[in-house]
């Protein structure tokens, strides 16, 4: 099983997929603390049981060795350079597999050529929140207030090039307004400053703010999904607010090195999907605000392609770059 923490990328080894071979160790690398994959793995906290289920499906022991570093790049390098024999895979997220390659001109890997998608594991949505003191109650009122107060409102993120940063700049662009970007060391730090009244606007994941849904400490204006969330039927979407393209979510999925044979790829995807359908596991994941998915390789490949095109548009329009060429 994938023991992932932080916005981490982890490697796993499946000896059963390659008869006669058994890896000496499974290299798993993790990037910086916090983020998509960390929330995913915390939701799948019954690691031993999940690992046993996957071992049963694949017929072989699964070995995991975590090796963090360089915002997940070390893990990605190792996965990309691994032999395509079914012994090494990686659990990655949109941050590692889509955003970083688009933002950083010096990114050393070509994710479309160095990896093959195996299965989409899960997704969670993001929300637009504002501090309680801000005199707005809807997205439309926020837009009007932003335009009437150019440069006076602040929005926070967990750093340059993160989803929250891109979303804030994109909101400014779409509404023809101006906000001040305040980068924090983490998403919780930005949320805490908003709760304290020091930050005006923030984009946060549903898992991070689910405990504040009915709290008077902040105002939740919209969810950045195409449809309203079942658990929050009264929370409108950005689409309803007049921004049909403002749909952002976080996701995590399994990739293998380029050249991974289709039969191994399909066998692995099938096992992951079957294990992921366990009702107890699904309940645990949904309880953390994450929607378990489970997909075949073809569907995940189409999904990743659509994500790359979407984020390329967002990033291109905002002009955000980490290391301009």
C-alpha positions in Angstrom: 0.0 0.0 0.0 1.0 3.6 -0.5 2.1 5.2 2.7 2.0 8.8 1.6 2.4 11.9 3.7 2.4 15.5 2.8 2.2 16.6 -0.8 4.1 13.5 -1.2 5.1 11.2 -4.0 5.6 7.6 -2.9 6.9 4.6 -4.7 5.6 1.1 -4.3 6.8 -2.3 -5.4 4.7 -5.2 -6.7 6.8 -8.2 -7.3 3.8 -10.3 -8.3 3.4 -8.3 -11.5 6.8 -9.5 -12.7 7.2 -13.3 -12.1 10.6 -14.4 -10.9 11.6 -10.9 -9.7 11.5 -9.5 -6.2 12.8 -6.0 -5.4 15.4 -5.5 -2.7 13.5 -2.4 -1.5 10.7 -0.2 -2.4 11.8 3.5 -2.7 9.1 6.0 -1.7 9.9 9.7 -1.7 7.9 12.5 -0.2 7.9 16.2 -0.9 7.1 19.1 1.5 4.7 18.7 4.5 1.0 19.3 4.0 -1.1 19.0 1.0 -3.0 16.6 -1.2 -1.4 13.2 -0.7 -0.9 13.7 3.0 -4.7 14.2 3.5 -5.3 11.2 1.3 -3.1 8.9 3.4 -4.4 10.1 6.7 -7.9 9.2 5.4 -6.5 5.7 4.6 -5.0 5.4 8.1 -5.7 1.7 8.4 -2.5 1.0 6.4 -2.0 -2.6 7.4 -5.6 -3.7 6.5 -5.5 -1.8 3.1 -2.1 -3.3 2.3 -3.4 -6.8 3.1 -6.3 -6.3 0.8 -4.1 -5.2 -2.1 -1.6 -8.0 -1.3 -4.5 -10.4 -1.7 -5.5 -9.0 -5.1 -1.9 -9.0 -6.4 -0.7 -12.2 -4.7 2.5 -10.7 -3.4 3.9 -8.8 -0.4 4.2 -5.0 -0.9 7.2 -3.2 0.4 7.3 0.6 1.0 10.3 2.7 1.8 9.7 6.4 2.2 12.3 8.8 0.9 11.3 12.5 1.1 12.9 15.4 -0.6 12.8 18.3 -3.1 9.1 18.8 -3.2 8.6 15.3 -4.5 11.1 15.6 -7.3 13.4 13.0 -5.8 10.6 10.4 -5.8 9.5 11.4 -9.3 13.1 11.0 -10.6 13.4 7.6 -9.2 10.0 6.4 -10.5 10.8 7.8 -14.0 14.1 6.1 -14.1 12.9 2.7 -12.8 12.7 -0.2 -15.2 9.1 -0.5 -16.6 8.7 -4.0 -15.2 5.8 -3.4 -12.8 8.0 -3.3 -9.7 7.9 0.5 -9.1 5.0 2.9 -9.2 4.3 6.3 -7.7 1.4 8.0 -6.0 1.4 11.7 -7.1 -0.9 14.7 -7.1 -1.8 17.6 -9.4 0.8 19.7 -7.6 3.7 17.4 -8.7 2.4 16.1 -11.9 0.7 19.2 -13.4 1.4 22.4 -11.6 5.2 22.2 -11.1 6.0 21.2 -14.7 3.8 24.1 -16.0 5.2 26.7 -13.6 8.9 25.8 -13.6 10.7 26.2 -16.9 13.6 24.3 -15.4 11.6 21.3 -14.3 13.8 18.4 -15.2 11.2 15.8 -16.2 8.7 15.5 -19.0 5.7 14.1 -17.2 3.9 13.2 -20.4 6.8 11.1 -21.7 8.4 9.8 -18.5 5.2 8.4 -16.8 2.1 6.5 -17.7 -1.2 7.0 -15.8 -2.5 3.9 -14.0 -5.4 4.8 -11.8 -7.1 7.9 -10.3 -7.3 7.4 -6.5 -9.4 10.3 -5.1 -10.3 14.0 -5.4 -11.4 16.8 -3.1 -12.8 20.2 -3.8 -11.7 23.7 -2.8 -13.8 26.6 -1.4 -13.7 30.3 -1.5 -13.8 31.7 2.0 -13.5 35.3 3.5 -13.1 36.6 6.9 -16.2 37.2 8.9 -15.7 41.0 9.1 -15.8 41.4 5.3 -19.2 43.0 4.4 -20.1 40.4 1.7 -22.3 37.3 1.8 -22.1 36.1 -1.8 -19.6 35.9 -4.6 -21.3 38.6 -6.5 -21.1 40.9 -3.5 -17.4 40.1 -3.1 -16.8 41.0 -6.8 -18.5 44.3 -6.3 -16.5 45.0 -3.2 -13.2 44.1 -4.9 -13.9 46.5 -7.7 -14.8 49.3 -5.3 -11.6 48.7 -3.3 -8.8 48.0 -5.7 -5.6 46.8 -4.0 -7.0 47.0 -0.5 -7.9 43.4 0.0 -5.5 40.5 0.6 -5.7 36.9 -0.4 -3.5 34.2 1.1 -1.9 31.0 -0.2 0.7 28.4 0.9 3.2 29.8 -1.5 3.9 31.1 -5.0 2.5 28.8 -7.7 0.2 26.9 -5.4 -3.5 26.3 -6.3 -4.6 29.0 -3.9 -2.2 31.5 -5.4 -3.3 30.7 -9.0 -7.0 30.8 -8.0 -6.6 34.2 -6.4 -4.8 35.7 -9.4 -7.4 34.1 -11.7 -10.2 35.7 -9.6 -8.6 39.1 -9.9 -8.2 38.6 -13.7 -11.8 37.5 -14.2 -13.3 40.2 -12.1 -10.9 42.9 -13.3 -9.9 43.7 -9.8 -6.7 43.9 -7.8 -5.8 42.0 -4.6 -2.6 41.7 -2.7 -1.1 38.2 -2.6 0.2 37.1 0.8 2.2 33.8 0.6 2.4 31.8 3.8 4.5 28.8 4.7 1.4 26.5 4.8 -2.3 26.5 4.1 -3.2 26.2 7.8 -1.1 29.3 8.5 -3.2 31.2 5.9 -6.4 29.9 7.4 -5.4 30.9 10.9 -4.7 34.4 9.8 -8.0 34.7 8.1 -9.8 33.4 11.2 -7.9 36.1 13.2 -9.1 38.8 10.8 -5.6 39.5 9.4 -6.4 38.1 5.9 -9.4 38.9 3.8 -9.7 36.1 1.3 -8.5 32.5 0.9 -9.1 29.4 -1.1 -9.0 26.3 1.0 -9.7 22.6 0.5 -12.9 21.1 1.8 -11.0 18.8 4.2 -9.3 21.8 5.7 -12.5 23.8 6.4 -15.2 21.2 6.8 -15.2 21.8 10.6 -15.9 25.5 9.9 -19.0 25.0 7.7 -21.4 26.3 10.3 -18.9 28.4 12.2 -19.4 32.2 12.6 -15.6 32.6 12.4 -15.5 32.8 8.6 -17.8 33.0 5.6 -17.8 30.3 3.0 -19.0 31.8 -0.3 -18.6 29.1 -2.9 -17.2 25.7 -3.9 -15.0 25.5 -6.9 -16.7 22.4 -8.4 -19.1 22.0 -11.3 -21.9 20.9 -9.1 -22.9 21.6 -5.5 -21.6 19.2 -2.9 -24.0 16.6 -1.5 -22.9 17.4 2.0 -23.3 21.2 1.5 -26.4 21.6 -0.7 -26.7 25.2 0.2 -23.2 26.3 -0.8 -23.3 27.6 -4.4 -20.6 27.0 -7.0 -18.5 29.5 -8.8 -20.3 28.3 -11.9 -23.6 29.5 -10.5 -21.9 32.8 -9.6 -21.1 33.5 -13.2 -17.7 31.9 -13.6 -18.2 28.7 -15.6 -14.4 28.0 -16.0 -13.6 28.5 -12.3 -13.5 24.8 -11.4 -10.5 23.6 -9.4 -9.9 20.4 -7.4 -7.1 18.4 -5.9 -6.5 14.8 -6.8 -4.0 12.0 -6.3 -3.3 9.0 -8.6 -1.0 6.2 -9.4 1.6 6.5 -12.2 4.2 4.1 -13.5 7.4 4.7 -15.5 7.1 5.1 -19.3 7.1 1.8 -21.1 5.0 -0.1 -18.4 3.4 -3.0 -20.3 -0.4 -2.6 -20.7 -1.2 -5.9 -19.2 0.7 -5.0 -16.0 -0.8 -1.5 -16.0 -4.4 -2.9 -16.3 -3.8 -5.6 -13.7 -2.5 -3.0 -11.2 -5.4 -0.6 -12.0 -7.9 -3.4 -11.5 -6.5 -4.3 -8.1 -6.5 -0.7 -6.9 -10.1 -0.2 -8.1 -11.3 -3.3 -6.4 -9.6 -2.5 -3.1 -10.9 1.1 -3.3 -14.5 -0.1 -3.5 -14.4 -1.5 0.0 -17.3 0.3 1.9 -15.4 0.7 5.1 -12.4 2.2 3.3 -14.7 4.5 1.3 -16.5 5.7 4.4 -13.2 6.5 6.0 -12.0 8.5 3.0 -15.3 10.4 2.6 -15.2 11.2 6.3 -12.0 13.2 5.6 -13.7 15.2 2.9 -12.2 13.2 0.0 -14.1 11.5 -2.7 -12.6 8.1 -3.6 -12.6 7.5 -7.3 -10.8 4.4 -8.7 -10.5 4.4 -12.4 -9.0 2.4 -15.2 -5.8 3.5 -16.9 -7.5 5.0 -20.0 -9.9 7.1 -18.0 -7.1 8.4 -15.8 -5.0 9.3 -18.9 -7.9 11.3 -20.3 -8.4 13.0 -16.9 -4.7 14.0 -16.6 -4.7 15.3 -20.2 -7.7 17.5 -19.4 -6.1 18.7 -16.1 -2.9 19.7 -17.9 -4.9 21.7 -20.5 -7.0 23.4 -17.9 -4.1 24.4 -15.7 -2.1 25.5 -18.7 -4.9 28.0 -19.5 -5.1 29.3 -15.9 -1.3 29.7 -15.5 -0.9 31.2 -18.9 -3.5 33.8 -18.2 -2.2 34.8 -14.8 1.4 34.8 -15.9 2.7 33.1 -12.8 6.1 31.5 -13.1 8.5 30.0 -10.6 11.7 30.0 -12.7 11.0 31.9 -15.9 13.2 30.7 -18.8 
